[in-house]
Every structure is written in structure tokens, then in C-alpha cells.
């Protein structure tokens, strides 16, 4: 009887060691995934900076009375498609001002819509 309990105690120690190792491994995996997500653009549904705002995909003119001078800054947000938030410098012939444009795109449906276009706040 004493021998059985002694072996059972050793098995419990091994089990506790395995559980501790498993918990440590899960902690390392979760921490690694979370840090990679932060490095790759932040929270799901959050805005991510556009690396090259001079890409022609973002520089198409709308034909309005404003003339696009340049794109100053851009962010993306993954939704049902992609939102593009662009800070634009545009001139109306006399003065140049900055504007914020938000464009919603669903490329698989060949869909693109200007959601908002307003003067940019400093």
C-alpha cells in the first residue's frame, strides 16, 4: 500500500510539471502572437498607416473643381472591405487646403465609395 501511494505521488508530481510546462508554453505563444499583431498594425478594425501614399492606386483624381496637389498621409482600416483615410492637399485655383477623405472599397465587388470629404483639422 505504501509503495502504491509513493508511485502515485511521483505521477502527480510529473503531471503537475507537465501542466506547468503547458501553461508556460501557452503564455509564450499568446505573448508572441499579441506582440506580432501590435507590430503589424494594431488592433483588428483599427487604422493602419499606408506605407506608400504616392501609389497611383491612392492618387486617382475625381474630376471635381479641386486639383489634387499631393497625398500627405494615409491610413487603412479593414472592415467589410477596406476604408482608406487620406489627408490630401488640394488647390482650388487660389489657395491650397488640406482635406480628409474616407473611401470605402470592396475590390471583389468592384465597389468604391467616397464616404466623407471634409476640411482636415490640424
Secondary structure, DSSP 8 states (H G I E B T S, - for coil): -HHHHHHHHHHHHHHHHHHHHHHHHHHHHHHHHHHHHHHTTSSTTSEEE-S-TTSGGG-----SSSEEEEEEEEEEEESSSEEEEEEEEEE-SS-EEEEEEEEEEEGGGTEEEEEEEEE---
